[in-house]
């Protein structure tokens, strides 16, 4: 039903509807039974939020945050797959997008989804833009699976020369050493 759902979203102009209506639409989506399939939720995440998030030039409105958090509360995995991957691929500073991802990591996502965000971040070369996201993941103080933790440490070690003068990188390494001192040798 993916092409039909995309067509319906286009017909209803969901990608450009007001944020107030977006909140109401998300409330309606959450009440649906049975739950949406992963694919349908991913299509809706893309149609409803991707353009809005990528075009953020200032902090999101309270309506957009309400819609994001409500959708994310039920469909966090497809949301993360669509939104996080796109934000990470986006060139440039992306300050508002980074802040938004940090807020979602800190307040909305379940531990498995936080790990998914971290694995997405570690798939691309680290940049100053991504360091706060990793810091937000670590701030959750979740136990990371050994493979993911090893990848984090390896990535931090390999990319250390690029961050020789970065205060954010130093804070991140300090957080890793403090929180996971028994695992770091």
OpenMM code with the backbone's topology and positions (N, CA, C; nanometers):
from openmm import Vec3, app, unit

residues = "UNK UNK UNK UNK UNK UNK UNK UNK UNK UNK UNK UNK UNK UNK UNK UNK UNK UNK UNK UNK UNK UNK UNK UNK UNK UNK UNK UNK UNK UNK UNK UNK UNK UNK UNK UNK UNK UNK UNK UNK UNK UNK UNK UNK UNK UNK UNK UNK UNK UNK UNK UNK UNK UNK UNK UNK UNK UNK UNK UNK UNK UNK UNK UNK UNK UNK UNK UNK UNK UNK UNK UNK UNK UNK UNK UNK UNK UNK UNK UNK UNK UNK UNK UNK UNK UNK UNK UNK UNK UNK UNK UNK UNK UNK UNK UNK UNK UNK UNK UNK UNK UNK UNK UNK UNK UNK UNK UNK UNK UNK UNK UNK UNK UNK UNK UNK UNK UNK UNK UNK UNK UNK UNK UNK UNK UNK UNK UNK UNK UNK UNK UNK UNK UNK UNK UNK UNK UNK UNK UNK UNK UNK UNK UNK UNK UNK UNK UNK UNK UNK UNK UNK UNK UNK UNK UNK UNK UNK UNK UNK UNK UNK UNK UNK UNK UNK UNK UNK UNK UNK UNK UNK UNK UNK UNK UNK UNK UNK UNK UNK UNK UNK UNK UNK UNK".split()
positions = [
    Vec3(0.0818, -0.1199, 0.0000),
    Vec3(0.0000, 0.0000, 0.0000),
    Vec3(0.0861, 0.1262, 0.0000),
    Vec3(0.2175, 0.1112, -0.0131),
    Vec3(0.3072, 0.2261, -0.0045),
    Vec3(0.2758, 0.3336, -0.1095),
    Vec3(0.2632, 0.2994, -0.2392),
    Vec3(0.2315, 0.4046, -0.3372),
    Vec3(0.0942, 0.4682, -0.3110),
    Vec3(-0.0026, 0.3886, -0.2679),
    Vec3(-0.1348, 0.4440, -0.2396),
    Vec3(-0.1293, 0.5393, -0.1204),
    Vec3(-0.0531, 0.5040, -0.0188),
    Vec3(-0.0415, 0.5883, 0.0992),
    Vec3(0.0292, 0.7188, 0.0648),
    Vec3(0.1340, 0.7107, -0.0160),
    Vec3(0.2028, 0.8324, -0.0607),
    Vec3(0.1079, 0.9197, -0.1413),
    Vec3(0.0275, 0.8565, -0.2274),
    Vec3(-0.0708, 0.9304, -0.3062),
    Vec3(-0.1761, 0.9965, -0.2186),
    Vec3(-0.2208, 0.9253, -0.1171),
    Vec3(-0.3190, 0.9808, -0.0249),
    Vec3(-0.2608, 1.0992, 0.0511),
    Vec3(-0.1385, 1.0853, 0.0973),
    Vec3(-0.0721, 1.1958, 0.1683),
    Vec3(-0.0584, 1.3176, 0.0778),
    Vec3(-0.0235, 1.2924, -0.0469),
    Vec3(-0.0109, 1.4015, -0.1431),
    Vec3(-0.1467, 1.4667, -0.1681),
    Vec3(-0.2498, 1.3846, -0.1870),
    Vec3(-0.3846, 1.4356, -0.2112),
    Vec3(-0.4334, 1.5205, -0.0937),
    Vec3(-0.4064, 1.4751, 0.0275),
    Vec3(-0.4481, 1.5476, 0.1474),
    Vec3(-0.3532, 1.6627, 0.1826),
    Vec3(-0.2431, 1.6734, 0.1098),
    Vec3(-0.1409, 1.7764, 0.1311),
    Vec3(-0.0895, 1.7760, 0.2758),
    Vec3(-0.0639, 1.6547, 0.3260),
    Vec3(-0.0207, 1.6406, 0.4648),
    Vec3(0.1169, 1.7001, 0.4901),
    Vec3(0.2025, 1.7008, 0.3889),
    Vec3(0.3368, 1.7545, 0.4106),
    Vec3(0.3363, 1.9059, 0.4285),
    Vec3(0.2257, 1.9706, 0.3894),
    Vec3(0.2187, 2.1161, 0.4019),
    Vec3(0.1026, 2.1640, 0.4886),
    Vec3(0.0337, 2.0729, 0.5534),
    Vec3(-0.0796, 2.1149, 0.6371),
    Vec3(-0.0281, 2.1938, 0.7571),
    Vec3(-0.1160, 2.2679, 0.8191),
    Vec3(-0.0745, 2.3471, 0.9357),
    Vec3(-0.0302, 2.2534, 1.0482),
    Vec3(0.0557, 2.3029, 1.1328),
    Vec3(0.1076, 2.2202, 1.2418),
    Vec3(-0.0018, 2.1874, 1.3431),
    Vec3(-0.0997, 2.2757, 1.3558),
    Vec3(-0.2125, 2.2493, 1.4446),
    Vec3(-0.2901, 2.1267, 1.3944),
    Vec3(-0.3134, 2.1199, 1.2630),
    Vec3(-0.3820, 2.0040, 1.2058),
    Vec3(-0.2954, 1.8793, 1.2127),
    Vec3(-0.1660, 1.8979, 1.2038),
    Vec3(-0.0733, 1.7852, 1.2134),
    Vec3(-0.0854, 1.7161, 1.3491),
    Vec3(-0.0998, 1.7941, 1.4543),
    Vec3(-0.1174, 1.7370, 1.5885),
    Vec3(-0.2458, 1.6548, 1.5931),
    Vec3(-0.3523, 1.7084, 1.5393),
    Vec3(-0.4805, 1.6369, 1.5388),
    Vec3(-0.4719, 1.5102, 1.4545),
    Vec3(-0.4051, 1.5178, 1.3405),
    Vec3(-0.3903, 1.4009, 1.2538),
    Vec3(-0.3105, 1.2920, 1.3254),
    Vec3(-0.2042, 1.3304, 1.3939),
    Vec3(-0.1233, 1.2325, 1.4669),
    Vec3(-0.2034, 1.1685, 1.5794),
    Vec3(-0.2860, 1.2459, 1.6474),
    Vec3(-0.3724, 1.1897, 1.7524),
    Vec3(-0.4670, 1.0863, 1.6935),
    Vec3(-0.5192, 1.1170, 1.5775),
    Vec3(-0.6076, 1.0229, 1.5082),
    Vec3(-0.5314, 0.8959, 1.4688),
    Vec3(-0.4086, 0.9128, 1.4186),
    Vec3(-0.3267, 0.7966, 1.3801),
    Vec3(-0.3002, 0.7047, 1.4986),
    Vec3(-0.2720, 0.7645, 1.6138),
    Vec3(-0.2403, 0.6847, 1.7316),
    Vec3(-0.3598, 0.6041, 1.7805),
    Vec3(-0.4788, 0.6504, 1.7483),
    Vec3(-0.5998, 0.5804, 1.7928),
    Vec3(-0.6398, 0.4664, 1.7007),
    Vec3(-0.5769, 0.4573, 1.5834),
    Vec3(-0.6121, 0.3520, 1.4878),
    Vec3(-0.5816, 0.2135, 1.5439),
    Vec3(-0.6697, 0.1198, 1.5162),
    Vec3(-0.6428, -0.0211, 1.5454),
    Vec3(-0.6777, -0.1011, 1.4215),
    Vec3(-0.5991, -0.1948, 1.3835),
    Vec3(-0.4682, -0.2288, 1.4413),
    Vec3(-0.3656, -0.1194, 1.4101),
    Vec3(-0.2494, -0.1314, 1.4735),
    Vec3(-0.1424, -0.0347, 1.4496),
    Vec3(-0.1006, -0.0373, 1.3038),
    Vec3(-0.0424, 0.0720, 1.2598),
    Vec3(0.0109, 0.0798, 1.1239),
    Vec3(0.1273, -0.0178, 1.1084),
    Vec3(0.1469, -0.0631, 0.9872),
    Vec3(0.2641, -0.1470, 0.9605),
    Vec3(0.3888, -0.0594, 0.9653),
    Vec3(0.5028, -0.1232, 0.9754),
    Vec3(0.6303, -0.0511, 0.9774),
    Vec3(0.6434, 0.0355, 0.8519),
    Vec3(0.6128, -0.0228, 0.7364),
    Vec3(0.6260, 0.0481, 0.6091),
    Vec3(0.5326, 0.1678, 0.6028),
    Vec3(0.4090, 0.1492, 0.6452),
    Vec3(0.3136, 0.2600, 0.6435),
    Vec3(0.3565, 0.3713, 0.7390),
    Vec3(0.4047, 0.3335, 0.8552),
    Vec3(0.4512, 0.4338, 0.9516),
    Vec3(0.5726, 0.5092, 0.8975),
    Vec3(0.6607, 0.4387, 0.8263),
    Vec3(0.7780, 0.5041, 0.7674),
    Vec3(0.7350, 0.6035, 0.6598),
    Vec3(0.6392, 0.5647, 0.5771),
    Vec3(0.5880, 0.6559, 0.4734),
    Vec3(0.5272, 0.7791, 0.5381),
    Vec3(0.4483, 0.7581, 0.6420),
    Vec3(0.3859, 0.8719, 0.7099),
    Vec3(0.4900, 0.9606, 0.7793),
    Vec3(0.5904, 0.9004, 0.8390),
    Vec3(0.6967, 0.9797, 0.9018),
    Vec3(0.7639, 1.0690, 0.7980),
    Vec3(0.7886, 1.0116, 0.6817),
    Vec3(0.8508, 1.0897, 0.5746),
    Vec3(0.7580, 1.2003, 0.5260),
    Vec3(0.6337, 1.1657, 0.5011),
    Vec3(0.5374, 1.2626, 0.4469),
    Vec3(0.5030, 1.3731, 0.5471),
    Vec3(0.4876, 1.3364, 0.6725),
    Vec3(0.4439, 1.4323, 0.7735),
    Vec3(0.5572, 1.5189, 0.8280),
    Vec3(0.6766, 1.4600, 0.8438),
    Vec3(0.7790, 1.5281, 0.9220),
    Vec3(0.9092, 1.5602, 0.8501),
    Vec3(0.9479, 1.4815, 0.7537),
    Vec3(1.0824, 1.4956, 0.6980),
    Vec3(1.1085, 1.6358, 0.6444),
    Vec3(1.0228, 1.6845, 0.5590),
    Vec3(1.0421, 1.8184, 0.5027),
    Vec3(1.0435, 1.9263, 0.6095),
    Vec3(0.9539, 1.9130, 0.7057),
    Vec3(0.9455, 2.0124, 0.8134),
    Vec3(1.0736, 2.0146, 0.8964),
    Vec3(1.1243, 1.8970, 0.9287),
    Vec3(1.2445, 1.8898, 1.0129),
    Vec3(1.3670, 1.9380, 0.9365),
    Vec3(1.3809, 1.8960, 0.8117),
    Vec3(1.4983, 1.9367, 0.7346),
    Vec3(1.5005, 2.0868, 0.7069),
    Vec3(1.3844, 2.1498, 0.7062),
    Vec3(1.3797, 2.2938, 0.6774),
    Vec3(1.3806, 2.3809, 0.8026),
    Vec3(1.3944, 2.3206, 0.9198),
    Vec3(1.3965, 2.3997, 1.0430),
    Vec3(1.5137, 2.4982, 1.0423),
    Vec3(1.4816, 2.6242, 1.0637),
    Vec3(1.5848, 2.7269, 1.0769),
    Vec3(1.5792, 2.7894, 1.2160),
    Vec3(1.4775, 2.7533, 1.2917),
    Vec3(1.4610, 2.7984, 1.4292),
    Vec3(1.3997, 2.6832, 1.5070),
    Vec3(1.3963, 2.6908, 1.6389),
    Vec3(1.3401, 2.5794, 1.7162),
    Vec3(1.1980, 2.5455, 1.6700),
    Vec3(1.1631, 2.4167, 1.6732),
    Vec3(1.0288, 2.3768, 1.6290),
    Vec3(0.9212, 2.4345, 1.7201),
    Vec3(0.8051, 2.4599, 1.6616),
    Vec3(0.6929, 2.5106, 1.7402),
    Vec3(0.6453, 2.4035, 1.8375),
    Vec3(0.5661, 2.4455, 1.9328),
    Vec3(0.5142, 2.3476, 2.0290),
    Vec3(0.4194, 2.2495, 1.9606),
    Vec3(0.3498, 2.2940, 1.8550),
    Vec3(0.2615, 2.2033, 1.7816),
    Vec3(0.3422, 2.0968, 1.7087),
    Vec3(0.4496, 2.1392, 1.6428),
    Vec3(0.5332, 2.0416, 1.5720),
    Vec3(0.5957, 1.9446, 1.6715),
    Vec3(0.6443, 1.9943, 1.7848),
    Vec3(0.7024, 1.9054, 1.8859),
    Vec3(0.5985, 1.8078, 1.9396),
    Vec3(0.4774, 1.8554, 1.9598),
    Vec3(0.3713, 1.7668, 2.0089),
    Vec3(0.3421, 1.6575, 1.9073),
    Vec3(0.3358, 1.6942, 1.7801),
    Vec3(0.3108, 1.5946, 1.6754),
    Vec3(0.4260, 1.4953, 1.6663),
    Vec3(0.5486, 1.5461, 1.6685),
    Vec3(0.6667, 1.4595, 1.6614),
    Vec3(0.6707, 1.3611, 1.7774),
    Vec3(0.6522, 1.4111, 1.8978),
    Vec3(0.6633, 1.3234, 2.0140),
    Vec3(0.5487, 1.2230, 2.0207),
    Vec3(0.4292, 1.2635, 1.9796),
    Vec3(0.3184, 1.1674, 1.9833),
    Vec3(0.3392, 1.0573, 1.8794),
    Vec3(0.3794, 1.0952, 1.7589),
    Vec3(0.4047, 0.9949, 1.6553),
    Vec3(0.5196, 0.9046, 1.6970),
    Vec3(0.6240, 0.9665, 1.7500),
    Vec3(0.7437, 0.8931, 1.7909),
    Vec3(0.7141, 0.7969, 1.9062),
    Vec3(0.6172, 0.8309, 1.9899),
    Vec3(0.5859, 0.7452, 2.1037),
    Vec3(0.5344, 0.6084, 2.0612),
    Vec3(0.4705, 0.6011, 1.9468),
    Vec3(0.4138, 0.4742, 1.9025),
    Vec3(0.4911, 0.4122, 1.7866),
    Vec3(0.5480, 0.4954, 1.7028),
    Vec3(0.6150, 0.4462, 1.5816),
    Vec3(0.7598, 0.4939, 1.5764),
    Vec3(0.8314, 0.4707, 1.6847),
    Vec3(0.9655, 0.5265, 1.6961),
    Vec3(1.0664, 0.4634, 1.6000),
    Vec3(1.0582, 0.3332, 1.5765),
    Vec3(1.1578, 0.2724, 1.4876),
    Vec3(1.1472, 0.3238, 1.3443),
    Vec3(1.0289, 0.3212, 1.2824),
    Vec3(1.0235, 0.3771, 1.1466),
    Vec3(1.0549, 0.5265, 1.1452),
    Vec3(1.0148, 0.5965, 1.2494),
    Vec3(1.0439, 0.7386, 1.2603),
    Vec3(1.1952, 0.7599, 1.2604),
    Vec3(1.2667, 0.6831, 1.3429),
    Vec3(1.4121, 0.6957, 1.3510),
    Vec3(1.4784, 0.6598, 1.2185),
    Vec3(1.4318, 0.5520, 1.1563),
    Vec3(1.4920, 0.5099, 1.0294),
    Vec3(1.4805, 0.6197, 0.9252),
    Vec3(1.3649, 0.6826, 0.9179),
    Vec3(1.3421, 0.7849, 0.8157),
    Vec3(1.4097, 0.9159, 0.8531),
    Vec3(1.3815, 0.9642, 0.9707),
    Vec3(1.4234, 1.0990, 1.0085),
    Vec3(1.5715, 1.1079, 1.0435),
    Vec3(1.6184, 1.0185, 1.1269),
    Vec3(1.7580, 1.0263, 1.1708),
    Vec3(1.8516, 1.0083, 1.0521),
    Vec3(1.8248, 0.9101, 0.9700),
    Vec3(1.9113, 0.8859, 0.8533),
    Vec3(1.9158, 1.0087, 0.7623),
    Vec3(1.8021, 1.0724, 0.7410),
    Vec3(1.7973, 1.1897, 0.6539),
    Vec3(1.8713, 1.3087, 0.7153),
    Vec3(1.8549, 1.3305, 0.8433),
    Vec3(1.9237, 1.4414, 0.9098),
    Vec3(2.0751, 1.4193, 0.9049),
    Vec3(2.1181, 1.2964, 0.9219),
    Vec3(2.2619, 1.2671, 0.9192),
    Vec3(2.3212, 1.2858, 0.7809),
    Vec3(2.2434, 1.2594, 0.6779),
    Vec3(2.2918, 1.2766, 0.5398),
    Vec3(2.2932, 1.4225, 0.4976),
    Vec3(2.2148, 1.5054, 0.5651),
    Vec3(2.2010, 1.6461, 0.5272),
    Vec3(2.3325, 1.7191, 0.5505),
    Vec3(2.3855, 1.7844, 0.4461),
    Vec3(2.5106, 1.8586, 0.4654),
    Vec3(2.4868, 1.9869, 0.5453),
    Vec3(2.5934, 2.0445, 0.5936),
    Vec3(2.5826, 2.1730, 0.6622),
    Vec3(2.5705, 2.1581, 0.8119),
    Vec3(2.5469, 2.2713, 0.8731),
    Vec3(2.5419, 2.2783, 1.0184),
    Vec3(2.4264, 2.2002, 1.0774),
    Vec3(2.3046, 2.2276, 1.0333),
    Vec3(2.1888, 2.1560, 1.0850),
    Vec3(2.1712, 2.1718, 1.2342),
    Vec3(2.1936, 2.2923, 1.2865),
    Vec3(2.1884, 2.3158, 1.4301),
    Vec3(2.0526, 2.2808, 1.4889),
    Vec3(1.9457, 2.3272, 1.4270),
    Vec3(1.8122, 2.3006, 1.4807),
    Vec3(1.7766, 2.1528, 1.4712),
    Vec3(1.8187, 2.0888, 1.3636),
    Vec3(1.7931, 1.9457, 1.3490),
    Vec3(1.8679, 1.8668, 1.4551),
    Vec3(1.9911, 1.9060, 1.4826),
    Vec3(2.0702, 1.8390, 1.5854),
    Vec3(2.0049, 1.8565, 1.7226),
    Vec3(1.9615, 1.9779, 1.7531),
    Vec3(1.8941, 2.0031, 1.8811),
    Vec3(1.7674, 1.9197, 1.8927),
    Vec3(1.6932, 1.9105, 1.7831),
    Vec3(1.5700, 1.8319, 1.7840),
    Vec3(1.5992, 1.6849, 1.8099),
    Vec3(1.6990, 1.6294, 1.7412),
    Vec3(1.7350, 1.4892, 1.7637),
    Vec3(1.7806, 1.4675, 1.9072),
    Vec3(1.8570, 1.5604, 1.9608),
    Vec3(1.9015, 1.5481, 2.0997),
    Vec3(1.7818, 1.5466, 2.1940),
    Vec3(1.6862, 1.6337, 2.1698),
    Vec3(1.5679, 1.6389, 2.2555),
    Vec3(1.4878, 1.5089, 2.2468),
    Vec3(1.4737, 1.4551, 2.1267),
    Vec3(1.4010, 1.3294, 2.1106),
    Vec3(1.4743, 1.2152, 2.1810),
    Vec3(1.6073, 1.2124, 2.1683),
    Vec3(1.6866, 1.1081, 2.2349),
    Vec3(1.6716, 1.1196, 2.3860),
    Vec3(1.6786, 1.2404, 2.4369),
    Vec3(1.6749, 1.2617, 2.5817),
    Vec3(1.5374, 1.2362, 2.6427),
    Vec3(1.4302, 1.2626, 2.5675),
    Vec3(1.2982, 1.2628, 2.6292),
    Vec3(1.1959, 1.1650, 2.5724),
    Vec3(1.2144, 1.1181, 2.4510),
    Vec3(1.1050, 1.0430, 2.3875),
    Vec3(1.1362, 0.8976, 2.3537),
    Vec3(1.2576, 0.8708, 2.3160),
    Vec3(1.2880, 0.7400, 2.2599),
    Vec3(1.3120, 0.6338, 2.3670),
    Vec3(1.2725, 0.5135, 2.3329),
    Vec3(1.2983, 0.3973, 2.4183),
    Vec3(1.4450, 0.3567, 2.4023),
    Vec3(1.5008, 0.2808, 2.4982),
    Vec3(1.6421, 0.2425, 2.4904),
    Vec3(1.6834, 0.1783, 2.3576),
    Vec3(1.6013, 0.0897, 2.3021),
    Vec3(1.6367, 0.0271, 2.1744),
    Vec3(1.6469, 0.1302, 2.0633),
    Vec3(1.5591, 0.2300, 2.0667),
    Vec3(1.5605, 0.3334, 1.9642),
    Vec3(1.6793, 0.4270, 1.9817),
    Vec3(1.7193, 0.4499, 2.1054),
    Vec3(1.8377, 0.5311, 2.1317),
    Vec3(1.9600, 0.4606, 2.0725),
    Vec3(1.9666, 0.3300, 2.0890),
    Vec3(2.0766, 0.2533, 2.0302),
    Vec3(2.0719, 0.2595, 1.8780),
    Vec3(1.9523, 0.2593, 1.8215),
    Vec3(1.9366, 0.2713, 1.6760),
    Vec3(1.9909, 0.4061, 1.6288),
    Vec3(1.9607, 0.5119, 1.7016),
    Vec3(2.0121, 0.6444, 1.6665),
    Vec3(2.1644, 0.6429, 1.6697),
    Vec3(2.2224, 0.5866, 1.7758),
    Vec3(2.3678, 0.5816, 1.7868),
    Vec3(2.4282, 0.5009, 1.6724),
    Vec3(2.3674, 0.3892, 1.6372),
    Vec3(2.4224, 0.3092, 1.5272),
    Vec3(2.4162, 0.3862, 1.3957),
    Vec3(2.3111, 0.4657, 1.3750),
    Vec3(2.3037, 0.5498, 1.2550),
    Vec3(2.4155, 0.6547, 1.2557),
    Vec3(2.4374, 0.7164, 1.3701),
    Vec3(2.5409, 0.8192, 1.3804),
    Vec3(2.6781, 0.7596, 1.3515),
    Vec3(2.7024, 0.6391, 1.4007),
    Vec3(2.8347, 0.5780, 1.3833),
    Vec3(2.8575, 0.5239, 1.2424),
    Vec3(2.7538, 0.5235, 1.1588),
    Vec3(2.7689, 0.4801, 1.0195),
    Vec3(2.8276, 0.5893, 0.9308),
    Vec3(2.8256, 0.7121, 0.9770),
    Vec3(2.8778, 0.8235, 0.8977),
    Vec3(2.9976, 0.8837, 0.9710),
    Vec3(3.0850, 0.9541, 0.8995),
    Vec3(3.1977, 1.0178, 0.9685),
    Vec3(3.1467, 1.1199, 1.0701),
    Vec3(3.2057, 1.1185, 1.1882),
    Vec3(3.1652, 1.2131, 1.2914),
    Vec3(3.1979, 1.3554, 1.2490),
    Vec3(3.1152, 1.4462, 1.2945),
    Vec3(3.1368, 1.5889, 1.2721),
    Vec3(3.0938, 1.6610, 1.3985),
    Vec3(3.1265, 1.7890, 1.4061),
    Vec3(3.0840, 1.8686, 1.5217),
    Vec3(2.9325, 1.8645, 1.5361),
    Vec3(2.8628, 1.8568, 1.4238),
    Vec3(2.7162, 1.8524, 1.4239),
    Vec3(2.6642, 1.7278, 1.4957),
    Vec3(2.7374, 1.6161, 1.4862),
    Vec3(2.6900, 1.4888, 1.5407),
    Vec3(2.7330, 1.4631, 1.6852),
    Vec3(2.8352, 1.5309, 1.7307),
    Vec3(2.8848, 1.5062, 1.8666),
    Vec3(2.7784, 1.5284, 1.9741),
    Vec3(2.6952, 1.6333, 1.9652),
    Vec3(2.5909, 1.6488, 2.0683),
    Vec3(2.4893, 1.5338, 2.0698),
    Vec3(2.4657, 1.4723, 1.9553),
    Vec3(2.3721, 1.3592, 1.9503),
    Vec3(2.4308, 1.2408, 2.0257),
    Vec3(2.5590, 1.2130, 2.0037),
    Vec3(2.6250, 1.1043, 2.0760),
    Vec3(2.6261, 1.1364, 2.2256),
    Vec3(2.6508, 1.2628, 2.2596),
    Vec3(2.6492, 1.3044, 2.3997),
    Vec3(2.5108, 1.2823, 2.4612),
    Vec3(2.4051, 1.3111, 2.3856),
    Vec3(2.2682, 1.2900, 2.4352),
    Vec3(2.2414, 1.1410, 2.4581),
    Vec3(2.2925, 1.0574, 2.3679),
    Vec3(2.2774, 0.9121, 2.3845),
    Vec3(2.3466, 0.8680, 2.5127),
    Vec3(2.4675, 0.9139, 2.5331),
    Vec3(2.5414, 0.8766, 2.6537),
    Vec3(2.4746, 0.9325, 2.7788),
    Vec3(2.4128, 1.0491, 2.7656),
    Vec3(2.3436, 1.1103, 2.8781),
    Vec3(2.2272, 1.0274, 2.9294),
    Vec3(2.1757, 0.9409, 2.8451),
    Vec3(2.0671, 0.8521, 2.8874),
    Vec3(2.1159, 0.7454, 2.9842),
    Vec3(2.2465, 0.7233, 2.9867),
    Vec3(2.3115, 0.6258, 3.0737),
    Vec3(2.2532, 0.4854, 3.0575),
    Vec3(2.2261, 0.4522, 2.9327),
    Vec3(2.1788, 0.3182, 2.9003),
    Vec3(2.2993, 0.2259, 2.8828),
    Vec3(2.2795, 0.1015, 2.9121),
    Vec3(2.3847, 0.0035, 2.8879),
    Vec3(2.3848, -0.0260, 2.7385),
    Vec3(2.4981, -0.0021, 2.6757),
    Vec3(2.5090, -0.0269, 2.5318),
    Vec3(2.5524, -0.1711, 2.5078),
    Vec3(2.4991, -0.2340, 2.4041),
    Vec3(2.5479, -0.3673, 2.3695),
    Vec3(2.6978, -0.3603, 2.3392),
    Vec3(2.7679, -0.4670, 2.3674),
    Vec3(2.9134, -0.4695, 2.3516),
    Vec3(2.9564, -0.4281, 2.2112),
    Vec3(2.8879, -0.4809, 2.1102),
    Vec3(2.9258, -0.4477, 1.9718),
    Vec3(2.9134, -0.2985, 1.9442),
    Vec3(2.8053, -0.2394, 1.9909),
    Vec3(2.7824, -0.0971, 1.9667),
    Vec3(2.8821, -0.0132, 2.0468),
    Vec3(2.9093, -0.0528, 2.1694),
    Vec3(3.0068, 0.0197, 2.2502),
    Vec3(3.1453, 0.0120, 2.1866),
    Vec3(3.1841, -0.1067, 2.1407),
    Vec3(3.3144, -0.1224, 2.0754),
    Vec3(3.3241, -0.0355, 1.9504),
    Vec3(3.2154, -0.0280, 1.8743),
    Vec3(3.2135, 0.0563, 1.7547),
    Vec3(3.2271, 0.2036, 1.7927),
    Vec3(3.1612, 0.2440, 1.8999),
    Vec3(3.1722, 0.3820, 1.9473),
    Vec3(3.3162, 0.4151, 1.9844),
    Vec3(3.3791, 0.3299, 2.0622),
    Vec3(3.5177, 0.3540, 2.1052),
    Vec3(3.6113, 0.3546, 1.9845),
    Vec3(3.5929, 0.2596, 1.8937),
    Vec3(3.6766, 0.2537, 1.7737),
    Vec3(3.6603, 0.3801, 1.6899),
    Vec3(3.5384, 0.4251, 1.6736),
    Vec3(3.5116, 0.5471, 1.5963),
    Vec3(3.5764, 0.6679, 1.6631),
    Vec3(3.5613, 0.6791, 1.7935),
    Vec3(3.6225, 0.7911, 1.8650),
    Vec3(3.7746, 0.7891, 1.8520),
    Vec3(3.8339, 0.6718, 1.8592),
    Vec3(3.9793, 0.6598, 1.8468),
    Vec3(4.0272, 0.6943, 1.7056),
    Vec3(3.9595, 0.6400, 1.6062),
    Vec3(3.9999, 0.6632, 1.4668),
    Vec3(3.9867, 0.8093, 1.4257),
    Vec3(3.8865, 0.8753, 1.4771),
    Vec3(3.8609, 1.0115, 1.4314),
    Vec3(3.9163, 1.1179, 1.5258),
    Vec3(3.9941, 1.0759, 1.6265),
    Vec3(4.0514, 1.1699, 1.7233),
    Vec3(4.1352, 1.2799, 1.6576),
    Vec3(4.2202, 1.2501, 1.5599),
    Vec3(4.3009, 1.3587, 1.5011),
    Vec3(4.2168, 1.4718, 1.4399),
    Vec3(4.1006, 1.4393, 1.3880),
    Vec3(4.0157, 1.5420, 1.3275),
    Vec3(3.9546, 1.6359, 1.4308),
    Vec3(3.9537, 1.5938, 1.5569),
    Vec3(3.8918, 1.6728, 1.6638),
    Vec3(3.9942, 1.7193, 1.7660),
    Vec3(4.1167, 1.7403, 1.7230),
    Vec3(4.2250, 1.7753, 1.8152),
    Vec3(4.1948, 1.9010, 1.8973),
    Vec3(4.1173, 1.9927, 1.8439),
    Vec3(4.0883, 2.1172, 1.9151),
    Vec3(3.9409, 2.1307, 1.9540),
    Vec3(3.8676, 2.0217, 1.9491),
    Vec3(3.7232, 2.0272, 1.9750),
    Vec3(3.6912, 2.0053, 2.1223),
    Vec3(3.6263, 2.1043, 2.1819),
    Vec3(3.5820, 2.0925, 2.3200),
    Vec3(3.4706, 1.9880, 2.3318),
    Vec3(3.3799, 1.9837, 2.2340),
    Vec3(3.2709, 1.8852, 2.2352),
    Vec3(3.3253, 1.7428, 2.2300),
    Vec3(3.4279, 1.7211, 2.1505),
    Vec3(3.4895, 1.5887, 2.1408),
    Vec3(3.5543, 1.5505, 2.2747),
    Vec3(3.6229, 1.6459, 2.3355),
    Vec3(3.6863, 1.6196, 2.4656),
    Vec3(3.5812, 1.5831, 2.5705),
    Vec3(3.4685, 1.6548, 2.5707),
    Vec3(3.3598, 1.6236, 2.6642),
    Vec3(3.3041, 1.4837, 2.6387),
    Vec3(3.2921, 1.4499, 2.5121),
    Vec3(3.2379, 1.3187, 2.4754),
    Vec3(3.3314, 1.2068, 2.5213),
    Vec3(3.4595, 1.2208, 2.4957),
    Vec3(3.5562, 1.1190, 2.5377),
    Vec3(3.5578, 1.1080, 2.6902),
    Vec3(3.5509, 1.2207, 2.7579),
    Vec3(3.5462, 1.2197, 2.9044),
    Vec3(3.4225, 1.1455, 2.9544),
    Vec3(3.3091, 1.1698, 2.8886),
    Vec3(3.1853, 1.1008, 2.9276),
    Vec3(3.1976, 0.9505, 2.9076),
    Vec3(3.2565, 0.9093, 2.7970),
    Vec3(3.2745, 0.7658, 2.7714),
    Vec3(3.3659, 0.7046, 2.8765),
    Vec3(3.4774, 0.7727, 2.9049),
    Vec3(3.5713, 0.7201, 3.0037),
    Vec3(3.5118, 0.7146, 3.1433),
    Vec3(3.4269, 0.8096, 3.1749),
    Vec3(3.3649, 0.8138, 3.3075),
    Vec3(3.2553, 0.7078, 3.3208),
    Vec3(3.1669, 0.7031, 3.2235),
    Vec3(3.0519, 0.6149, 3.2323),
    Vec3(3.0860, 0.4680, 3.2105),
    Vec3(3.1856, 0.4426, 3.1286),
    Vec3(3.2162, 0.3041, 3.0921),
    Vec3(3.3601, 0.2687, 3.1296),
    Vec3(3.4081, 0.3215, 3.2420),
    Vec3(3.5485, 0.3012, 3.2780),
    Vec3(3.5857, 0.1555, 3.2930),
    Vec3(3.4917, 0.0734, 3.3347),
    Vec3(3.5243, -0.0684, 3.3508),
    Vec3(3.5394, -0.1413, 3.2171),
    Vec3(3.4842, -0.0833, 3.1113),
    Vec3(3.4896, -0.1474, 2.9800),
    Vec3(3.6019, -0.0926, 2.8921),
    Vec3(3.6605, 0.0195, 2.9321),
    Vec3(3.7656, 0.0805, 2.8506),
    Vec3(3.9010, 0.0382, 2.9045),
    Vec3(3.9837, -0.0112, 2.8147),
    Vec3(4.1183, -0.0508, 2.8583),
    Vec3(4.2231, 0.0249, 2.7792),
] * unit.nanometer
topology = app.Topology()
chain = topology.addChain("A")
for resn in residues:
    res = topology.addResidue(resn, chain)
    for name in ("N", "CA", "C"):
        topology.addAtom(name, app.Element.getBySymbol(name[0]), res)
